[in-house]
Amino acid sequence: MITQPQARLTRVSRLRSAHSYGLVLGLIIVVFVFTSVAPNSPWADSMLVLLESLTLVTALWTSGLARAGSSISIGLVALAAVSAGALLIVGGKGFQAVVLVLAGLLTVATILTVALGIVDQGEANVKAVTGAVCVYVLIGLFFVFLYGAIAVISSGDFFAQGTDGTRSLRLYFSFVTLATLGYGDYTPAHELGRTLAIVEALFGQLYLVTVIALLVSRIRGHERLP
């Protein structure tokens, strides 16, 4: 149980942390590019869950929630490594779905970590905007893993066009949906997929017009002050 002095110390360490999310954003871009170009194979899924765990550990360190060598960080990397190894050794759709779900959960944890770091700063600045951009891209990646898990588990095709799609195609579909471009060349075949696509589109639009817009407007407001 955390005592009051320990809680104060934790709060102070969070406030004193760097909150510079450039490295986190760089790792997210690596995950994005790898998702786009990697083959649709188990080793690529294994690599992705490892990259997501590394991104979360970096976000925890940047936000002051955990040191890079802490038991939490080591445990996260170990969990990802065991899951990735199990997928490569055992294989099968069951393990593939577990790894994709784990990658999605790691992504959600990273989103929450970065969001907490933004709130801790208590002001709108470039670091906060960088963190907010990280969250936006992570939302798109989360739905990539979610769509992938559904495609693996479902007996039918994920897309109405008669295919589950490759990982790269699901990445394309996720970010087209997040940005509400509405090309319509690929559409979900089932109610669950359609519902998730609506949720993602709503998240994307509401996030841009609230969080990002608010941060940018506040930065401009500070610049105009004498």
Phi, psi and chi 1 to 4 in degrees:
 res  aa     phi    psi   chi1   chi2   chi3   chi4
   1 MET       -  135.1 -173.6  174.3 -179.5      -
   2 ILE   -82.7  123.9  -60.9  176.5      -      -
   3 THR   -80.2  170.0   62.7      -      -      -
   4 GLN   -63.2  -44.2 -169.7  171.1   -1.3      -
   5 PRO   -61.1  -38.2  -23.8   34.4      -      -
   6 GLN   -66.0  -38.5  -71.8  175.0  -34.9      -
   7 ALA   -63.2  -40.8      -      -      -      -
   8 ARG   -63.6  -41.2  -72.0 -160.2 -156.1   98.3
   9 LEU   -63.1  -41.5 -177.5   60.0      -      -
  10 THR   -62.8  -43.2  -56.7      -      -      -
  11 ARG   -63.0  -43.4  173.8   67.3  176.5  171.3
  12 VAL   -63.5  -42.8  169.6      -      -      -
  13 SER   -64.3  -35.4   63.1      -      -      -
  14 ARG   -66.6  -43.4  -78.7  162.3   47.1 -168.5
  15 LEU   -68.5  -30.2  -66.9  175.9      -      -
  16 ARG   -86.0   -7.4  -71.2 -179.7  177.1  176.2
  17 SER   -70.3  168.1   58.0      -      -      -
  18 ALA   -66.5  -41.3      -      -      -      -
  19 HIS    53.8   27.7  -64.9  -65.9      -      -
  20 SER  -101.2  104.6 -179.6      -      -      -
  21 TYR   -93.5   20.7  -66.8  101.4      -      -
  22 GLY   -63.6  -43.5      -      -      -      -
  23 LEU   -66.8  -39.9 -178.9   56.4      -      -
  24 VAL   -61.9  -44.7  177.1      -      -      -
  25 LEU   -62.4  -38.9 -178.3   58.4      -      -
  26 GLY   -60.9  -43.3      -      -      -      -
  27 LEU   -66.3  -37.4  -72.7  170.3      -      -
  28 ILE   -63.3  -40.4  -67.5  171.1      -      -
  29 ILE   -63.6  -38.8  -67.8  172.8      -      -
  30 VAL   -60.4  -45.2  169.6      -      -      -
  31 VAL   -61.2  -43.6  173.2      -      -      -
  32 PHE   -60.4  -49.3 -177.0   94.9      -      -
  33 VAL   -65.2  -43.6  173.1      -      -      -
  34 PHE   -61.7  -42.0 -174.9   83.6      -      -
  35 THR   -60.2  -34.5  -56.3      -      -      -
  36 SER   -75.4  -37.0  178.3      -      -      -
  37 VAL  -106.6  -18.1  -58.2      -      -      -
  38 ALA   -70.6  148.0      -      -      -      -
  39 PRO   -67.5  159.3   25.0  -34.6      -      -
  40 ASN   -82.4   74.8 -150.1   42.2      -      -
  41 SER  -138.5  161.6   60.4      -      -      -
  42 PRO   -60.0  -35.2  -27.3   36.4      -      -
  43 TRP   -66.9  -31.4   75.3  -97.4      -      -
  44 ALA   -69.2  -40.1      -      -      -      -
  45 ASP   -61.9  -39.7  -71.8  -29.2      -      -
  46 SER   -63.7  -42.4  -60.9      -      -      -
  47 MET   -65.5  -36.8 -176.9   60.0   67.5      -
  48 LEU   -65.7  -41.1  -84.3  171.4      -      -
  49 VAL   -68.3  -31.8   77.5      -      -      -
  50 LEU   -68.1  -42.8  -71.7  171.7      -      -
  51 LEU   -64.1  -38.2  -73.4  171.8      -      -
  52 GLU   -66.5  -37.8  -77.3  -62.6  -26.7      -
  53 SER   -66.6  -38.9   67.4      -      -      -
  54 LEU   -65.3  -39.1  179.5   59.3      -      -
  55 THR   -63.4  -41.9  -55.8      -      -      -
  56 LEU   -65.4  -43.5  175.2   55.1      -      -
  57 VAL   -60.2  -42.1  168.3      -      -      -
  58 THR   -64.9  -40.1  -54.8      -      -      -
  59 ALA   -66.2  -39.6      -      -      -      -
  60 LEU   -61.8  -42.5  -71.8  168.6      -      -
  61 TRP   -68.0  -42.8  169.5   70.4      -      -
  62 THR   -65.4  -36.4  -57.5      -      -      -
  63 SER   -84.7   -4.8  -60.9      -      -      -
  64 GLY    78.0   18.6      -      -      -      -
  65 LEU   -88.9  -23.8  -66.0  172.6      -      -
  66 ALA  -161.9  145.6      -      -      -      -
  67 ARG   -76.0  159.2  -61.1 -172.6  -53.9  -85.8
  68 ALA   -61.9  -31.9      -      -      -      -
  69 GLY  -100.7   15.8      -      -      -      -
  70 SER   -73.5  166.0   67.1      -      -      -
  71 SER   -64.5  -32.9   56.3      -      -      -
  72 ILE   -63.4  -48.1  -63.9  176.4      -      -
  73 SER   -63.6  -46.0  -60.7      -      -      -
  74 ILE   -63.5  -40.3  -65.6  173.1      -      -
  75 GLY   -64.0  -39.8      -      -      -      -
  76 LEU   -64.2  -45.0  -73.2  169.2      -      -
  77 VAL   -65.5  -39.9  174.3      -      -      -
  78 ALA   -64.0  -43.0      -      -      -      -
  79 LEU   -61.2  -44.4  175.4   62.5      -      -
  80 ALA   -64.4  -40.8      -      -      -      -
  81 ALA   -65.5  -42.3      -      -      -      -
  82 VAL   -63.8  -43.9  169.6      -      -      -
  83 SER   -64.0  -43.3  -57.9      -      -      -
  84 ALA   -64.3  -41.8      -      -      -      -
  85 GLY   -64.9  -40.0      -      -      -      -
  86 ALA   -62.4  -39.5      -      -      -      -
  87 LEU   -64.3  -41.0  176.3   59.5      -      -
  88 LEU   -70.7  -37.0  -68.7  174.7      -      -
  89 ILE   -82.6  -50.0  -64.6  170.8      -      -
  90 VAL   -86.3  -46.0 -179.9      -      -      -
  91 GLY    72.1 -164.7      -      -      -      -
  92 GLY    94.3  157.5      -      -      -      -
  93 LYS   -66.4  -32.3  -71.8 -171.4  173.9 -178.0
  94 GLY   -61.1  -50.2      -      -      -      -
  95 PHE   -67.4  -35.2  -88.0  107.7      -      -
  96 GLN   -63.2  -41.7 -173.8  179.8    6.0      -
  97 ALA   -65.4  -40.3      -      -      -      -
  98 VAL   -62.2  -43.6  168.8      -      -      -
  99 VAL   -65.1  -40.3  167.3      -      -      -
 100 LEU   -66.5  -40.3  -71.9  170.1      -      -
 101 VAL   -64.5  -41.7  169.8      -      -      -
 102 LEU   -62.2  -42.3  177.7   57.9      -      -
 103 ALA   -61.4  -38.5      -      -      -      -
 104 GLY   -65.8  -41.2      -      -      -      -
 105 LEU   -66.1  -39.5  -68.1  174.7      -      -
 106 LEU   -62.6  -37.2  -69.4  170.4      -      -
 107 THR   -66.1  -43.1  -55.6      -      -      -
 108 VAL   -62.2  -42.6  170.8      -      -      -
 109 ALA   -62.0  -37.6      -      -      -      -
 110 THR   -66.5  -41.0  -52.8      -      -      -
 111 ILE   -59.1  -48.1  -70.1  172.2      -      -
 112 LEU   -64.2  -38.5  -64.2  175.7      -      -
 113 THR   -64.2  -47.6  -60.9      -      -      -
 114 VAL   -65.2  -41.3  174.6      -      -      -
 115 ALA   -60.6  -41.6      -      -      -      -
 116 LEU   -64.3  -38.5 -179.5   58.8      -      -
 117 GLY   -64.9  -37.0      -      -      -      -
 118 ILE   -64.7  -45.1  -65.6  171.6      -      -
 119 VAL   -63.2  -39.8  172.3      -      -      -
 120 ASP   -60.0  -28.8  -81.5  -18.0      -      -
 121 GLN   -68.6  -30.9  -66.7 -179.9   76.2      -
 122 GLY    70.1   10.7      -      -      -      -
 123 GLU  -154.5  160.5   63.8  176.3    2.2      -
 124 ALA   -89.2  121.5      -      -      -      -
 125 ASN  -149.6 -178.4   51.7   38.0      -      -
 126 VAL   -62.8  -37.7  174.8      -      -      -
 127 LYS   -62.5  -41.3  -66.5  178.8 -179.0  179.3
 128 ALA   -64.4  -41.1      -      -      -      -
 129 VAL   -65.3  -41.7  172.3      -      -      -
 130 THR   -60.3  -43.8  -55.8      -      -      -
 131 GLY   -62.0  -39.9      -      -      -      -
 132 ALA   -65.4  -37.4      -      -      -      -
 133 VAL   -64.7  -40.0  171.5      -      -      -
 134 CYS   -56.6  -46.2  -71.4      -      -      -
 135 VAL   -62.2  -41.6  170.6      -      -      -
 136 TYR   -61.5  -46.7 -177.0   75.4      -      -
 137 VAL   -67.9  -37.6 -179.6      -      -      -
 138 LEU   -63.6  -34.8  -75.4  168.2      -      -
 139 ILE   -60.3  -45.0  -68.7  172.3      -      -
 140 GLY   -62.0  -40.6      -      -      -      -
 141 LEU   -67.8  -37.0  -70.9  172.8      -      -
 142 PHE   -58.0  -44.5  165.5   72.3      -      -
 143 PHE   -69.5  -27.1  -80.7   94.5      -      -
 144 VAL   -60.4  -48.4  173.5      -      -      -
 145 PHE   -65.9  -37.7  -62.7  127.4      -      -
 146 LEU   -65.8  -46.0 -170.2   56.0      -      -
 147 TYR   -62.3  -38.6  -65.1  144.5      -      -
 148 GLY   -63.7  -43.2      -      -      -      -
 149 ALA   -63.3  -40.7      -      -      -      -
 150 ILE   -65.5  -40.8  -66.7  172.4      -      -
 151 ALA   -62.5  -37.3      -      -      -      -
 152 VAL   -71.6  -43.2  170.3      -      -      -
 153 ILE   -76.5  -38.7  -63.6  171.8      -      -
 154 SER   -66.2  145.6  176.7      -      -      -
 155 SER   -79.8  -27.1   57.0      -      -      -
 156 GLY   -98.0 -180.0      -      -      -      -
 157 ASP   -73.6  143.4  -63.7  -40.5      -      -
 158 PHE   -72.2  -39.1  179.9   79.1      -      -
 159 PHE   -97.9  146.5  -68.6  110.4      -      -
 160 ALA   -66.1  -15.4      -      -      -      -
 161 GLN   -79.5    5.3  -73.0   68.7   28.2      -
 162 GLY    88.7   30.7      -      -      -      -
 163 THR  -152.1  153.3  177.2      -      -      -
 164 ASP   -80.1  -18.4  -77.7  -26.5      -      -
 165 GLY    78.1  153.6      -      -      -      -
 166 THR   -80.3  171.6   61.3      -      -      -
 167 ARG   -59.5  -40.9 -171.9 -175.6  -57.2  101.7
 168 SER   -62.9  -39.7  176.8      -      -      -
 169 LEU   -67.6  -38.5 -179.9   55.6      -      -
 170 ARG   -68.7  -32.0  -69.0 -169.0  -68.4  -89.4
 171 LEU   -63.0  -46.6  176.6   74.9      -      -
 172 TYR   -58.2  -48.4  161.4   78.8      -      -
 173 PHE   -62.4  -40.7  173.0   74.8      -      -
 174 SER   -63.0  -47.5  177.3      -      -      -
 175 PHE   -78.4  -27.2  -80.6   88.8      -      -
 176 VAL   -64.8  -39.4  164.0      -      -      -
 177 THR   -70.0  -44.4  -57.4      -      -      -
 178 LEU   -59.4  -38.9 -175.0   67.2      -      -
 179 ALA   -86.6    0.4      -      -      -      -
 180 THR    51.8   42.5   62.4      -      -      -
 181 LEU   -73.4  -35.1  -66.3  176.2      -      -
 182 GLY    65.1   44.1      -      -      -      -
 183 TYR   -62.9  -40.7  -71.9  150.1      -      -
 184 GLY    81.3    5.6      -      -      -      -
 185 ASP   -72.7  -26.4   47.6   -7.1      -      -
 186 TYR  -131.2  131.4  -75.8   93.6      -      -
 187 THR  -135.4  145.8   53.5      -      -      -
 188 PRO   -63.7  145.9  -19.0   31.5      -      -
 189 ALA   -89.3  -23.5      -      -      -      -
 190 HIS  -119.6  165.2  -54.4  -68.4      -      -
 191 GLU   -60.7  -40.6  -67.8  -62.0  -33.2      -
 192 LEU   -61.3  -46.6  178.0   58.3      -      -
 193 GLY   -61.9  -40.3      -      -      -      -
 194 ARG   -66.7  -40.7  -67.6  168.1 -171.7  159.6
 195 THR   -63.6  -44.3  -58.8      -      -      -
 196 LEU   -64.7  -36.8  -69.6  173.7      -      -
 197 ALA   -63.6  -39.4      -      -      -      -
 198 ILE   -64.5  -44.6  -67.8  171.7      -      -
 199 VAL   -60.4  -43.4  171.3      -      -      -
 200 GLU   -63.8  -42.7 -177.1  177.0   11.6      -
 201 ALA   -62.4  -41.7      -      -      -      -
 202 LEU   -64.4  -44.1  -72.7  173.4      -      -
 203 PHE   -56.9  -46.9  -99.8  113.8      -      -
 204 GLY   -60.8  -46.4      -      -      -      -
 205 GLN   -70.6  -46.1  -76.5  -57.7  -65.6      -
 206 LEU   -64.0  -36.8  -68.1  174.7      -      -
 207 TYR   -65.5  -43.5 -172.2   83.0      -      -
 208 LEU   -66.3  -41.9  -72.7  177.0      -      -
 209 VAL   -84.7   -8.2  -59.3      -      -      -
 210 THR  -112.1  -71.8   55.7      -      -      -
 211 VAL   -64.9  -58.0  178.2      -      -      -
 212 ILE   -62.9  -47.2  -61.5  -68.5      -      -
 213 ALA   -61.7  -40.3      -      -      -      -
 214 LEU   -65.7  -43.9  179.8   63.0      -      -
 215 LEU   -63.9  -46.2  -73.0  172.5      -      -
 216 VAL   -64.6  -41.6  172.0      -      -      -
 217 SER   -64.9  -37.3   63.8      -      -      -
 218 ARG   -69.5  -36.4  -74.0 -170.4  174.9 -178.6
 219 ILE   -63.5  -44.4  -71.3  176.0      -      -
 220 ARG   -63.7  -35.1  -71.0  178.4  176.9  174.3
 221 GLY   -65.9  -39.4      -      -      -      -
 222 HIS   -66.8  -35.4  -70.0  -38.8      -      -
 223 GLU   -68.5  -28.7  -70.4  176.4  -10.6      -
 224 ARG   -81.0  -17.5  -69.5  171.5 -175.7  170.9
 225 LEU   -67.6  141.7  -68.2  175.8      -      -
 226 PRO   -70.4      -   22.4  -30.3      -      -
